[in-house]
Each structure stands twice: as C-alpha cells, then as structure tokens.
Amino acid sequence: MAEETAFLREQKVDEGLIADLEAFRKLYDVAESEKQRLVIPMIPFYGKDILEQAIAALLQGENLLLSGSKATGKNVLAENLAYLFGRPTYNISFHVNTDSSSLIGTDTFKDNEVTLRRGPVYQCAEYGGFGVLDEINMAKNDAVSVLHATLDYRRIIDVPGYEKISLHPAARFIGTMNYGYAGTKELNEALVSRFQVIDMPPVDEATLMKILKVTFPDGKDKALEQFCGLFLDLQLKAFNGEITTRPLDLRGLLASMKTMRSGLRPALAVKMGITNKTFDIFEKEIIGDVVMTRIPDSWTAADVFES
C-alpha cells in the first residue's frame, strides 16, 4: 500500500484519511475474475484539497460528481481514486443512445434459455467496483431513472423480470461532466442530490510541470517549460473566448510529445496533437502563432529529451 499512497504523502494529504483508505483496501477483496479491471493510472493526480474531499466522501459511502471545463483532470482523478481504493473500474460513457438496458443489461439467449447479459452498472454493483459515469449530463431520462435508486440510500438495482440486487458495500459511482459540450443538458435536481459535487479547478503551472516531469522523466527542463507555457497560453485564450476549447487538449499535448520519441520534429508533432484539433482556418492561424512563440521550428527530439 505504501507505493499506492506515496504521492498522497508527498502532497501532505491528511494521515487519518490515508489510514482509513488503507483499512478500506484490507476490508474488501477483489474477485479474481475482476482483477483485470484494476488499472494503474498513467498520471498521478495532483491537488491536495481535491484529493482530500474525494477520499473523505468515498470513505463515507458517497458518490462523486466531478464538474468543470475541459482539461481539468476529471477522468484522471476518477482513475486515481479507483486505484487508491483498490477497486475494479467500470467505465460507462453516456451518449444519445445510452438507455437503461445499456447500463443494467439486456436479454440474451444462452444454453436454450433467456438470460440476462449484465451491463456495467450491474457488474459494478455486484463486484464492488468504481463505476465512472462519463459525460453524465448527456444521459437520457430513461438512463438517469435507473441510477436514482442505485445512487441513493437504497443502494439497489431492480432488474425488471429478474431480481432486485443490493450494491456491494464497496461499490461507488463517480460522474464526470463538461460544460457546454454539444448534446449536454442540465442535470435534474434529484440526480445531483445523490452526489457530492467537486468543481474541478483549471490546471495551473506547478501541477502541469509535475505531470510533464512524471510522464517524461528524461525531458529537458527548458523544453518542458515551453510545452507547459504553450498549454497555459492556449488555456488563457480559451477562457477569454479567443479560441474554442478544441485545441485545449492535455491528452493531445502528451501524445504529441510521445511521437517526438520516434524522431518527429516537435513543431510537426504539436501540429498533429494540438493545432489540427480545430478545423477552423482562422483559429488554426491563432494557435499556430502561439505555437511558434513557444516551440521553434528548428527544434528536434534532441532539444526535448536527454539522449
């Protein structure tokens, strides 16, 4: 457990919370069939206050709703929390076609009889997993209605035609939502009341530098500072309404830096991972100007990574 909580102690997270977290892991085993769903995060989540809020709520059996703009680390936090609590992860991405059967399960024919093919919410409830409800504000009413009894004090799933199941005591649900995405809507009051809500702050320079140094330990400080500055420049322009949030893509930035390991010139890599995320020619010009101030066209991979 020391390895899992090392980055919590590094951020001086409350020792009482860490002790309770360790006790939780010892209390609940993971079924052998579900151990494949135990995920080690690629990036640690940095943010002492956010971590303490999230851990405290989950320890008390509450569910979380992580809200905020793009690139604030909602999914990274959800992934880290499942890892810290030692629970299998079930990802449910909501879209216009997600309905109750997508969550609970559907009838299927097996061994000459009709049986239920269990959906991710059913499996999460049965095995005590962490269910990540991604883009929950895109859910249809039919899908949301399934979650009401699951998320409140009843902690049950009533499967029509089958049985009522009680949630495993370790089961938790973490919803994520972005503002302003196409197809999103306001969450109704009844659903929001079933969550503890954390408003995710924008990533700052110190946090972003930690992420870059952990992801690219062989990166040169000067280069990492420029990539960090590039992201923060784009973030500021997006907040000021000068550009859309399409190019504000931390995954895209990290992926671009990875392609540089294959010898791709940094300017071309950033074009592929950041600039080309928008399809508006005028916005591309604005982003291209920002990139030029940070990433010289003459740079090679040797300027970014130690040989």
Summary of the structure (lengths in Angstrom):
residues: 307
radius of gyration: 21.4
end to end distance: 34.0
largest distance: 66.5
contacts: 935
relative contact order: 0.12
helix: 50%
strand: 15%
